[in-house]
Amino acid sequence: GEPERTQRNAMWEKLRSNEYGGRARVTVTGILRNKSRRDFVWYRYRFDIISLENIAHLVVPYERVLQAGITYRAAVRADEREGLALRDPVRMPEHYAVRVEWTNLKEFPALKALRAGDGEKLIVFSVIFDEIKQIDVQRWNRTIRCKIIRVE
């Protein structure tokens, strides 16, 4: 019915969002057929998706490089100016200033309440926006917007 179709479309849209960057672990239900469609003759089999059951992030370890559409696991600590900072800063070329913004920090009170000296927390987050602007001949600003997925 219509509610199921609306829910299914919402899941497909979620999968296409910047949060997932087109990369996710999905569970689908469908029918595996022993024939290909004529327009895909190079495939012997075909899988017709009936429903999308679950979407999960593909998580990679943070190694001081961030890229839009990728989900990372990293240690974070309290930061007086930004509220939350990566333990290991993003590696950047000379003459670059980088700012990491957390779009949904208020949804994680335990992270928002971190204070200097509280130690670190391990989080999973997705990079949903990455922009570089040239300020002058030898200076660039990079803004990286991240969505926190969970605290581990």
Phi, psi and chi 1 to 4 in degrees:
 res  aa     phi    psi   chi1   chi2   chi3   chi4
   1 GLY       - -174.9      -      -      -      -
   2 GLU   -63.0  -43.1 -171.7   60.4   33.6      -
   3 PRO   -60.9  -39.6  -22.4   31.5      -      -
   4 GLU   -66.1  -40.7  -66.3   85.4   15.9      -
   5 ARG   -64.5  -41.4 -176.0  179.8    2.7  -98.6
   6 THR   -62.8  -43.7  -58.1      -      -      -
   7 GLN   -64.8  -43.1 -177.6 -179.2   11.0      -
   8 ARG   -62.3  -44.5 -175.1  173.6   53.0 -114.7
   9 ASN   -63.3  -37.9  -71.7  -18.1      -      -
  10 ALA   -63.3  -39.7      -      -      -      -
  11 MET   -66.2  -41.2  -71.8 -177.9   83.9      -
  12 TRP   -64.4  -41.1  -76.6  111.6      -      -
  13 GLU   -63.3  -40.8  -75.0  -56.2  -47.1      -
  14 LYS   -59.4  -43.3 -175.0  176.8  179.4 -178.1
  15 LEU   -62.2  -35.4 -177.8   58.6      -      -
  16 ARG   -82.1   -7.5  -73.6 -170.9 -153.8   93.9
  17 SER   -69.8  164.7   72.4      -      -      -
  18 ASN   -61.1  -26.8  -72.2  -16.2      -      -
  19 GLU   -59.8  -37.3  178.8 -179.5  -26.5      -
  20 TYR   -99.9  -21.7  -72.0   86.7      -      -
  21 GLY    58.1   28.1      -      -      -      -
  22 GLY    75.6    6.8      -      -      -      -
  23 ARG  -122.8  119.8  -63.1  169.2   28.9  122.5
  24 ALA  -160.9  163.0      -      -      -      -
  25 ARG   -98.1  120.2  179.3  165.4  -66.1  146.5
  26 VAL  -119.8  151.0  -63.6      -      -      -
  27 THR  -115.0  122.2  -56.1      -      -      -
  28 VAL  -126.2  155.2  -64.5      -      -      -
  29 THR  -112.4  138.5  -57.7      -      -      -
  30 GLY  -168.9 -167.5      -      -      -      -
  31 ILE  -123.0  125.8  -59.6  169.7      -      -
  32 LEU   -91.7  121.4 -179.1   62.2      -      -
  33 ARG  -109.2  146.7  -58.1 -172.5 -171.3  -84.7
  34 ASN   -88.2   34.9 -167.5   14.3      -      -
  35 LYS  -157.6  155.3   62.1 -180.0  179.6  177.6
  36 SER   -97.7  158.7  172.5      -      -      -
  37 ARG   -71.2  153.5  -71.8  176.7   30.2 -174.8
  38 ARG   -62.5  -30.7  -77.1 -177.9  -81.0  164.1
  39 ASP   -78.4   -8.0   51.9  -16.7      -      -
  40 PHE  -123.1   54.9  -67.6  112.3      -      -
  41 VAL   -65.4  -18.1  -67.4      -      -      -
  42 TRP   -78.2   -7.5   56.3   88.3      -      -
  43 TYR   -98.6  134.1  -67.3  109.7      -      -
  44 ARG   -79.3  -34.1 -178.1  171.2  172.2 -162.1
  45 TYR  -117.9  165.7  -58.7  101.5      -      -
  46 ARG  -141.8  145.0  127.9  178.9  156.6 -148.7
  47 PHE  -118.1  114.8 -175.4   76.3      -      -
  48 ASP   -93.5  116.8  -64.7  -28.9      -      -
  49 ILE   -76.6  128.3  -63.6  173.6      -      -
  50 ILE   -96.5  -45.6  -65.0  171.1      -      -
  51 SER  -149.9  151.6   64.9      -      -      -
  52 LEU   -99.9  114.5  177.2   59.0      -      -
  53 GLU   -90.2  -39.9  -54.1  -66.6  -28.1      -
  54 ASN  -154.5  146.3 -174.4   39.0      -      -
  55 ILE  -126.8  129.3  -58.4  171.3      -      -
  56 ALA  -131.6  147.7      -      -      -      -
  57 HIS   -69.2  143.4  -70.6   87.4      -      -
  58 LEU   -89.2  114.6  -77.2  177.4      -      -
  59 VAL  -103.9  130.7 -179.1      -      -      -
  60 VAL  -117.6  152.3  -61.4      -      -      -
  61 PRO   -70.1  140.9   16.2  -20.7      -      -
  62 TYR   -76.3  127.0  167.3   67.2      -      -
  63 GLU  -127.8   44.4  -64.7  175.1  -24.8      -
  64 ARG    69.0   16.5  -61.3 -169.0   58.6 -150.5
  65 VAL  -130.2  134.0  174.6      -      -      -
  66 LEU  -123.5  142.2  -66.4  176.8      -      -
  67 GLN  -140.2  136.7  179.3 -178.0  -21.7      -
  68 ALA   -58.7  140.2      -      -      -      -
  69 GLY    87.3    1.5      -      -      -      -
  70 ILE  -110.9  144.5  -54.8  -67.0      -      -
  71 THR  -107.1  130.4  -59.5      -      -      -
  72 TYR  -121.1  159.8  -61.9   91.5      -      -
  73 ARG  -116.5  126.9  176.4  177.6  -72.6  111.3
  74 ALA  -152.3  158.8      -      -      -      -
  75 ALA   -87.2  137.7      -      -      -      -
  76 VAL  -126.9  161.2  -67.9      -      -      -
  77 ARG  -141.0  168.9   58.1  175.7  172.3   72.0
  78 ALA   -67.1  145.0      -      -      -      -
  79 ASP  -138.4  125.5 -178.4   82.1      -      -
  80 GLU   -61.4  -40.3  -72.3 -178.3   21.7      -
  81 ARG   -81.1  -45.6  -73.1 -172.4   -9.6 -140.4
  82 GLU   -96.8  -14.3  -53.4  -62.0  -34.6      -
  83 GLY    91.8  -40.8      -      -      -      -
  84 LEU  -150.6  137.0 -168.8   67.5      -      -
  85 ALA  -136.5  149.8      -      -      -      -
  86 LEU   -66.9  137.5  -66.0  163.4      -      -
  87 ARG   -57.6  -45.7  176.0 -172.0   62.7 -161.1
  88 ASP  -104.8  115.8  -57.7  -45.0      -      -
  89 PRO   -63.2  156.2   12.2  -16.2      -      -
  90 VAL   -63.5  132.9  177.4      -      -      -
  91 ARG   -75.4  126.4 -171.8  176.9   -7.5 -160.3
  92 MET  -135.0  151.3  -65.4  -62.1  -62.2      -
  93 PRO   -65.8  163.1  -13.5   23.2      -      -
  94 GLU   -58.3  154.1  -74.8 -172.4   47.5      -
  95 HIS    71.8   13.9  -50.5  -64.3      -      -
  96 TYR  -110.6  139.0  -87.4   72.3      -      -
  97 ALA  -112.3  136.0      -      -      -      -
  98 VAL  -122.8  141.1   64.2      -      -      -
  99 ARG  -129.5  123.6  175.1 -178.4  168.9   92.1
 100 VAL  -101.6  121.5  176.2      -      -      -
 101 GLU  -109.7  141.3  -61.0  175.4  -11.3      -
 102 TRP  -107.8  111.5  -54.8   98.0      -      -
 103 THR   -71.1  -26.1   63.3      -      -      -
 104 ASN  -129.6   32.3   62.3  -21.6      -      -
 105 LEU   -58.0  -34.4 -179.0   56.8      -      -
 106 LYS   -63.8  -20.0   65.1 -179.4  177.5  -94.5
 107 GLU   -78.2   -5.4  -63.5  171.8   22.8      -
 108 PHE  -125.9   80.5  -64.5   86.5      -      -
 109 PRO   -56.6  -35.1  -17.6   24.1      -      -
 110 ALA   -64.2  -34.0      -      -      -      -
 111 LEU   -78.3  -42.3  -66.6  175.0      -      -
 112 LYS   -62.6  -31.1 -167.7  166.5  171.6   49.3
 113 ALA   -86.6   -1.7      -      -      -      -
 114 LEU   -58.6  139.5  -85.0  178.9      -      -
 115 ARG  -123.2  157.1  -59.2  -76.2  177.1 -117.0
 116 ALA   -53.6  133.8      -      -      -      -
 117 GLY    91.4   -6.9      -      -      -      -
 118 ASP   -75.5  -10.4  -77.5   -8.0      -      -
 119 GLY    94.6 -157.3      -      -      -      -
 120 GLU  -120.5  158.8  -59.0  172.4  -12.8      -
 121 LYS  -126.2  148.6  -62.8  -81.2 -173.9 -171.8
 122 LEU   -98.8  126.9 -165.8   60.7      -      -
 123 ILE  -128.2  162.4   66.5  167.3      -      -
 124 VAL  -115.1  130.7  172.1      -      -      -
 125 PHE  -146.0  154.8   65.4   94.9      -      -
 126 SER  -111.5  139.4  -69.9      -      -      -
 127 VAL   -86.2  116.5  177.5      -      -      -
 128 ILE  -106.7  -10.2   57.0  173.1      -      -
 129 PHE  -156.7  136.9  175.1   83.6      -      -
 130 ASP  -146.7  115.8 -172.5   -5.0      -      -
 131 GLU  -133.2  136.6  178.3 -178.8   67.7      -
 132 ILE  -118.9  127.8  -62.5  172.8      -      -
 133 LYS  -123.0  134.2  -72.6 -174.9  178.5  178.8
 134 GLN   -82.2  125.6 -173.2  168.0    2.8      -
 135 ILE   -90.2  -45.7  -56.9  -55.0      -      -
 136 ASP  -150.5 -166.9   58.7   35.7      -      -
 137 VAL   -56.7  -37.6  176.1      -      -      -
 138 GLN  -123.3   27.8  -68.9 -170.1   -4.7      -
 139 ARG  -144.2  132.8 -164.1  171.5  123.6 -137.5
 140 TRP  -130.1  146.3  -69.4  -95.7      -      -
 141 ASN  -113.2  134.7  -75.2   -7.6      -      -
 142 ARG  -119.7  127.5 -178.9  177.4 -179.0 -164.4
 143 THR  -113.8  125.2  -57.2      -      -      -
 144 ILE  -119.8  116.9  -55.9  168.5      -      -
 145 ARG  -101.0  129.5 -149.1  162.7  -75.5  136.9
 146 CYS  -125.8  146.9  -58.8      -      -      -
 147 LYS  -112.9  123.4  178.6  179.7  178.9 -177.5
 148 ILE   -75.5  130.3  -59.0  165.9      -      -
 149 ILE   -94.6  -47.8  -53.9  -58.2      -      -
 150 ARG  -163.7  161.2   66.3  178.7  176.3  -92.0
 151 VAL  -103.4  134.8  178.6      -      -      -
 152 GLU  -107.4      -  -63.3 -169.2  -30.2      -
